[in-house]
Amino acid sequence: MIVVNRFRVPEHEGESFRVDLQRAHDALAERPGFLTGTIGRNVDDPELWVLSTTWEHVGAYRRSLSSYDVKLHAVPTLGRALDEPSAYEVADAGTDLNIRQTRSIG
């Protein structure tokens, strides 16, 4: 599972945001199910940043968000993300993709 969080940050805040984003990445990286993560800045628009993480499954990612350390060190920064869907399933050839359906019981 892939999570892509994009951020729009004024250029003059770039260096301090980079530190905050690294702190968020590090907190997430400590959680079970975290596989890898990357911080990036757009080459054409230096106000656009990204934190991309890969997880074993959606449950691992969602559980990571309830961790005390993640709430303390990542959620304040993640709360600055652009308001857009951020969780993606891996769509390798031959894999069964999610279907749109109600996920609650009953």
N, C-alpha and C positions, 0 to 999 in steps of 0.2 A: 504494500500500500504506500502511496506517495502523498505527501502533504506539501502544498505550495502556498506559502504565505508571502504576499507582496505588500510592500510598504511605500508610501510616498512621504519623503522626508526632505525638508528644506536643506539645501546644500550646506548652509552654515552649521547645521546640526549633524552632518554626516559622520564626523569622527566619533562624537559621543554616542550616536546611534549604533555605529559599528561595534563599540564596546558592549552596549546593551544587547545587541543581537547575538554577539558571541556568548554572552552570559546565558541568554535564553537557549542557544544551541547546546551549550555545555550542560545545562540542567536537564534538557530533554535527552541528551546522549547517555545520561546515567540511568535512564528508566529501562526496565525490562521490555524487550521487543524492538528497541531502537536498533536500526541497522547502519544507517549512515546519514550524514547531513552536510549541506553546503550553504555557505553564505555568499551572495553575489550582489553586484551593483550593475545596473544597466549601462552598457557601453555608449548608448546614444543619449540617455537621459539620466544624469547622475543623481537625480532626486528619487529614482526608482530602485528599490532594494528588494531582495528575495531571500527567504530562508526556505530551502527545500530539504525535507527529511523523508527517509524511507523507513518503514516499519514492517514487522512480521505480518501484522493484520490490523484491521481498524480498531479492534478491541484494545490492543496494546497502546495505540495512540491515544484513544479516548481515556483509558485508565491513567496514562501519564499526566494528563491535564489535571487530575485530581490530587496528584502528589503535592505535598507541602512545599518541597523545594521548587517544583515547577510553578506552583502558584506564586511563590515569593520571587523567583528569579526570571521566569519566562512570561507568565501571563500578562504582567504590565506592558511588556514590549509587544507580545502577540496581539494585545488589545488594540494596537495601533495599525494592524493590518487592514488593507483595503477590504471593504465589505463585499466579498465574492466567495463562491464555493472554493474550498481549499483541499478537500480530500479526493484523491483519485485512486481508482483501482488500476493495477497493472493489466494492460490489455495485450499481452503477448499472444501470438498466433496459437490457436488451439485451446485457449483458456475460455471457460464459461464466464460471461460477463454478468454483472448484476442486472436484475430486471426491476422496473419501477413497480413497487408494491408496498402496501402497508406493512410495517414491521412490528406493530404491536399485536399482542395476543388478545383476541377477542371479543 
